[in-house]
Amino acid sequence: MMNIPLAKIIVSLFALSVAIAVAAIISLFSARLGSEPLIVRALITSLALIAFLIAVYPFNPFFTGKPGTYAVAVCLPVFILLLIYYLYFLPTRAGEGMSAEQLQSQLITDSSSNGIIEVGFGNPIYTPTITISNHELFTRQVNVFLRMIDSNGETALFRAVRALIPGSSLSLEASVQGMLSETDGYEFNPIVLPPNKSVTGKVVFVISNLDDGASFTEALGRAYQAQFELRDPESGELLLEFPLTRI
């Protein structure tokens, strides 16, 4: 059994703690990290890996008493490879834009609601499940809209409920957001998309210009076109549109 000095064990445990902490930060805050330049992301990732390599150094018999050799032969190549990956390989493999689709118009309360819930409000609430994939190198944010066009060319446009609602907290949108935000699985505008990842969840539309759930279902049935739109939260630019699945 290797006889490792207590001081090296303490250093190893500290380095391991750093590696775990940084890895947890990378996992939990992938969207925030995805907003940083590639060099910053490379340095943060290398911190986790090099801390792990330092943690296992005392248990590597090939480099006993040779920390300098270990740093040059193991740690430095790992750092260089990470720089190459983030600054060269990753940009060449990155895609462009986003893709999205509706997965379900699943029920939320009872089998007759068809994705519309009656919660004591005067308007139906439509909660389709969608998935959005960001194929780019950096984090994106999008607002989700629902557009319905009837045979006469009349358009009805609904914005999904927002996470932060300015003004009165007594508004219908704020009431719905407060109720549904306590349940897992809901996404509110703007939806944050980490790089090269997908976000799946239920978006919430308050159908404010129709009387009840039945009329909304009928309106969808009569619609010449019904689609979801992803727009830039700042500029309002249309980024992507994809069809609504009939309910």
N, C-alpha and C positions, 0 to 999 in steps of 0.2 A: 504494500500500500504506500502511496506517495506521502512523504512527510512535507506538507505545505505549511510554511510559517503563517501564524495568525494574521499578520499584517497583510499578506497577500490575499488571504481569504476575505478580509474586510474590504480590501480594494475590489476584489472580484464581485462581492455581493453588491457593493455600491455601483459598480459599472453595470451589473445585471439589472439593478433597479432603474438606472438611467435608460437602458435599452428598452425595458418594458414600458416605462413611462412615455418615452418618445413614440414607441410603436402604438401605444394606446391613443396618444394625441393624433397621430397620423390617421388612425382608423376612425376616431370619433369626430374629427374636424376635417374630413377629407374635402368638403366643399370649401372651407376657408383656406386650406392648404392649396387647393386647386386654383385659387385666385392669385397665388404668388408666382413670381418668375421661376422658370425652370431651374435656374442655378440655386435659388433658395430651397426649392423642393429637393434638389440633389443633396444639398448640404444637410438638411434635416434628416433625410433618409440615411445618409452616411453616418450621421451621429449615432443613430440607433444601431447600425450594423457594427460600427467600430467599437462602440461601448460593449456590444455583445462579444466581439473578438477579444477585447481586453478582459472581459469576465471569464472567458474560458482559457486564457493564456496560462494561468498557473497549472492547469490540468493537461497541458500539452507537453509530453516528455521530449519532443524533438527540439524544443526551443528553451529548455530549462536554463536559466541564467543568461539568456540572450535576448533581452527585450528589444534591443536595437535591431537585431536581425529579424525578429518577429514583426516589428513595425514595418521594415522595408520589404520583407518577403511576403507578408500576408495583408497587413492593414493598408499599406499604400496601394497595392494592386486593386483591392476592393474599392477604395476611394476613386481611383482612376476609372475603373469599370462603371461605377455609378455615374460619374460625370459623362462618360461616353454614352451611357444609356439615356440619360435625361436630355443631354444637349444635342445628340446626333440621332440615336436609334429611335427614341420616342417620337420626335417630330416627323420622321419619315414614315412611321406606322400610323400616325394619327389620321382619323377620318375628318370629314367636314360636315358641319351642320348637325341636325337632330333628326330623329325619327320618333313616331308616336303612333299609338293605336288604342282604340277602346277595347277593353277586355270583357267587361260585363255591364249590364244594367241591372245588377243584382238587387234583390229585395232587401229592405232594411228593417221593416217591421213585420208585415204579414204578406201572405202570398198573393194578395190582390192589389198590392200597391205598385208593382212594376217599377220599383226603383224610386217611387215618389212617397214621401213620408208625410203623414198628417200630424203636426205637432202643435195644434192649437192656433196656428197662424192663419191668416186669410189667404195665403198663397201656397201653392204646391212647391215642394223642394225636390229637385232632381239630383241624384247622387251617382253618376256613372263612375266606374272604375277605369282609369286610363294608365298607360305606361308611357313614359317619355325617356328616350335615350339620348345622351349627349356624347357625340362622337369626337368632340374637339379636345384640344389640349388644356383648356382652361374652363373654370366653372362658369356656367351661364345661369341667368334667372329669366323666367318666363311668366307671363300672365296668361291664363286660360280663359277663352271665351267660347260661347255657343252661339252659332248663327243659324237662323232658320229663315228660308226664303220660300214664300208660297207661290202658287201658279200665276199670281198677278204681279210678281216681282216685289211684293212687300217684304221688308226685312225686319226680323226681330233679333236683336243682339243682346245676349246676357253675359255679364262678366261673372266669373266664379267668385265666391266669397273670399274676401281678403283676410290675411292674418292680422294686420293692423288697420283699424278702421278709424279714420279721423272724424272729429265732430262728436255728435251725441252718441253715448253708449246705449241709448234706448232705441236705436234704429232696428229695423227688422234684420238687416244683415248682421249687426252686432249681436243680436239675440241668438240667431242661428249659429254664428261662429262660436259664441260662448258655450252653447249647448254641445255642439259636435266636437269642439277642440278637446274635450275631456275624454273622447273615445279615440283609441288608436286606429290608424288606417286612413285618416283624412288628411288631405293636402290643401293648403290655402295659398292664394296669390300673395306674393310671387313664389313660384316653386323654384327651389334652388337645385341645380343639377351639377353634381361634381363631374370632373372630366372623365370621359370614357366609362360612365356608369349610367344605370337606369334608375328611375324613381317610379314606383307604382303606388297608387293610392286612389281614394275616392275624392273627386272634386265636387263642390257643392254649388248648385245654381238655385237661386231664389227666383221663381218664375213670377215676376211681379205684374205682368199685364194680362194674366189669365185668371179665371175665376176658381178653378179647381183642378184636381189631378186628372179627371176625365177629359176636360177640355184641352189640357196639355197633351195628353195621349192622342186625342183627335187631331190637334194641330200638327203633331209630328207625322201622323198618318197622311195628312193632306199636304205636307210640305213638299215642294218641288226639290228642295235641297236642304239638308241639315248637316252641319259640320262643326267640328271644334277648330279653334284657331289658337295658335301660340304667338304671342306678341311680346316685343321688348318692353319691359316695364317703364323705361325712361322715355324712349322715342315713340312707342306705340307701333313700331314697324312690324309688319306681318312676317313671322319667321317660318311658320309651317301651318298647314291646314290638313286635316284628315277627317274622314267621314264618321258620322254618328251612326251607330248600329241601331236599327229600329227596335223599339221595346214593345 
